[in-house]
Structure formats: structure tokens, C-alpha cells
Amino acid sequence: MKTSPQYLGVSVKALLLVLFFVAWAWAAPQDLKFEVVDSTPGSGTCTLVVHNPGSQGERFTLPAGSVLSHPTQQDVMTLEKKPLAVPPKGKVQCRVSVLCIGKRSEPAQGQDYRWVESETHPQALQAQKLWEVCQKLQSQGDLPPMPMLPAAQARVVTQYALWHAQGDFNKSDLKKLLTTCLAPAPEKEPEVEKATDNIWEGVDLTLKTSKGQTS
């Protein structure tokens, strides 16, 4: 069966159009300006503000695993995909779940973040691996009981495991953090000890399982 020149021309144009929009969808985030606000290291969520300096509106989906990088502040990786529509010379904001993948000691919010490929970020692949491992452990019921909602457990354990792997967080830091957050009465201090032990058990299990899968 022969293809008519006219039909072939339409097919080529349609293909080029599809390729154009695919390329545009992935290139768009690099042309926008990102701002991370209302966030503290390890909190797990932030308000993401996307600024569009261009004269045309932008529609795209920021994939889960997207990395927002900053030269001096805490880099973050999104844990959920976010469809966004940004008006011309305008902005849009949304709440998004994130992991902090930069150093814990760095500030956690500011302007001039940029979207980068996760494959080019030194901590992103490690963070994605730990996140996948910890989610699987939780789904199998292998994580110990923790003093937090189930929806937050894998994210919290992954965050501490990543920081520990980076040499930026240990069990003593975790205990100090829980004590500061919970401000327990003396009779409640054993509960903080137990919470520290259980969360750190989850951290150790996540790191050991991840290493076992890598080897």
C-alpha cells in the first residue's frame, strides 16, 4: 500500500508537532524561577512558588523526583508530581512533599532555585533509592512502631537516613530533636527514648537494606 505525498506530509508535520511539545514540556521548568518558602529542614513539606518571567503562559507537570537546587541553600527533591499552570509574567504556588537532599546545616528556603535533572545531582539518586527502599519496608510492615502518622513514617525515616549517610545526623541528634519538639515532662522521657530507638532502628534498616540491594 502506497502512502500519498499529501498524507506523508501531514504525518511528518504531526510528528514534528508532537516532538515539539514533548521537548517543550521538559524544557519549561528550566525557564521558570522557583522559590521555596514556609519550610524547615526535615519538615517534609514546603510551599513552592513558581514565577514565570515570560510573556507566554506555561503548563507543565513537575515530576516526582524533581530536584530544585540552590547555590547556597538546602536543595530539595519533590516526592509527588505537580501539574502547574503559570500565567504570563505571573506566579503560582502550591504545597508539595519534599526531601531535603542538601546538607542539613544549610538554610532551607529562599529564592532563585533552579530545576535540574536528578541524574546530575550528587545526592538525588541516593535519596531516590532510600525513599523507594523505605516505602517498601513500610508496605511490608518491617518498620518499627513510631510516634507519627503512617503517611509520614517513610518520609521521616528516609530523611534521617539520608542525612546520616551524608555524615550530617546521628542518633544523638535525633534524640535532641525529639526532646526539643516534644518537650516531655520527666515522666514522659522514657517514651522519647523509645521513640528515638524505634525511629533509629528504621534508619538503620533502611540503610542496610539499601546497601544490600546495591551490592
Residue pairs with C-beta under 8 A, 6 or more apart in sequence:
3 11
25 60
25 61
28 58
28 60
29 60
29 62
29 66
29 115
30 114
30 115
31 54
31 58
32 50
32 51
32 52
32 53
32 58
32 86
32 115
33 50
33 51
33 52
33 53
33 111
33 112
33 113
34 48
34 49
34 50
34 51
34 68
34 112
34 113
34 114
34 115
35 48
35 49
35 50
35 51
35 110
35 111
35 112
35 113
36 46
36 47
36 48
36 49
36 68
36 70
36 73
36 74
36 76
36 108
36 109
36 110
36 113
37 46
37 47
37 49
37 109
38 46
38 47
38 109
39 45
39 46
39 47
39 76
39 98
39 108
39 109
40 108
41 74
41 100
41 104
41 106
41 108
42 100
42 104
42 156
42 159
42 160
42 163
43 108
44 97
44 98
44 99
44 152
44 155
44 156
44 159
45 95
45 96
45 97
45 98
46 76
46 95
46 96
46 98
46 108
46 109
47 93
47 94
47 95
47 96
48 68
48 82
48 93
48 94
48 95
48 96
49 91
49 92
49 93
50 84
50 86
50 91
50 92
50 93
51 86
51 90
51 91
52 58
52 86
52 87
52 88
52 89
52 90
52 91
53 89
54 88
54 89
55 88
55 89
56 88
57 85
57 86
57 87
57 88
58 84
58 85
58 86
59 83
59 84
59 85
59 86
60 83
60 84
61 81
61 82
61 83
61 84
62 78
62 81
62 82
62 83
62 84
62 115
63 78
63 81
64 78
64 79
64 80
64 81
65 77
65 78
65 79
65 118
65 124
65 128
66 77
66 78
66 115
66 118
67 75
67 76
67 77
67 101
67 115
67 116
67 117
67 118
67 121
67 124
68 75
68 76
68 77
68 78
68 113
68 114
68 115
68 116
69 75
69 113
69 114
69 115
69 116
69 121
70 102
70 110
70 112
70 113
70 114
71 112
72 106
72 107
73 102
73 106
73 107
73 108
73 109
73 110
73 113
74 100
74 102
74 103
74 104
74 106
74 107
74 108
74 109
75 100
75 101
75 102
75 121
75 123
76 98
76 99
76 100
76 101
76 102
76 113
77 98
77 99
77 101
77 118
77 121
77 124
77 127
77 128
78 96
78 97
78 98
79 96
79 97
79 98
79 99
79 131
79 155
80 96
80 97
82 94
82 96
84 92
84 94
85 92
86 92
97 155
99 127
99 131
99 155
99 158
99 159
99 162
100 108
100 159
100 163
101 121
101 123
101 124
101 127
101 162
102 123
103 166
103 168
104 163
104 166
104 168
104 169
105 168
118 124
118 125
118 128
119 125
123 162
123 166
126 162
126 165
127 158
127 162
129 210
129 213
129 214
130 158
130 161
130 162
130 165
130 206
130 207
130 210
131 154
131 155
131 158
133 206
133 209
133 210
133 213
134 143
134 154
134 157
134 158
134 161
134 202
134 206
135 154
137 143
137 154
137 202
137 205
137 206
137 209
138 150
138 153
138 154
142 205
143 153
143 154
143 157
143 202
143 205
144 198
144 199
144 201
144 202
145 198
146 153
146 156
146 157
146 195
146 198
146 199
146 202
147 191
147 195
148 156
153 202
156 199
157 199
157 202
157 203
157 206
158 206
160 169
160 174
160 199
160 200
160 203
161 203
161 206
161 207
161 210
163 169
164 170
164 203
164 207
165 207
171 196
171 200
174 196
174 199
174 200
174 203
175 192
175 193
175 196
178 192
178 195
178 196
178 199
179 192
182 188
182 192
184 191
184 192
